């Protein structure tokens, strides 16, 4: 059985739609019959809230428990599948965030645990067809761990001048991780998010990025209040409103990624 495809959604800027993109693409994969795992490494827990309506509070069920275990020495350590929990959506599992991730980060960095997530995903790979990783808006321990563990990176881009300036640095960060730690990592594509087709600036920015040879994906995601409603309902778009324009755009984006395998 082939190993699970591992994608990380990465951008150091907040508010560009990392969680929304990761959750909705993972949900579309699950709706197509794939066995999917979503990993929420952001202490804010937006992906976990999106799928569960809350962050799990039961001891031993979140990524905080997983990472805390990495810092301890015990004969009773739980194996990786113990930290994978079900969501209300068939085929879609979650390793959930917890606010304590922020407190654990300094200890994890000092103990140089950046490769542990990759080892864990290696052990889980035959249980899933696809693994999606949502990351914090920073190049920190959790983001580096994700870039080391993944093979494909998606970069959300929200069509403004500041995001464009930051984009080159993001690609350099991915190149550095690939060079130093993970030769299998590549930028699979730049996802244009909150795209306004009738506005001149977004069209011009996207055109210029493509002319520079950057891997801007053809399938863009529109701006819509419906996505906020799906957040509130704790239902990804494919389950919340399957026929909505934005749902079709997520589906087209997922198909373009699948066709490029």
ZIGI-V910332 format. One record per helix or strand of 3 or more residues. SS is the DSSP state (H for helix, E for strand). FROM is the first residue (numbers start at 1). LEN is the number of residues. If there is no record, write none. Layout:
<<SS;FROM;LEN> <SS;FROM;LEN>>
//
This chain:
<<E;5;5> <H;18;14> <E;36;5> <H;46;7> <H;63;8> <H;80;4> <E;92;5> <H;101;10> <H;116;12> <E;130;5> <H;141;9> <E;152;6> <H;161;20> <E;186;7> <H;200;12> <H;226;8> <H;237;4> <H;245;15>>
//
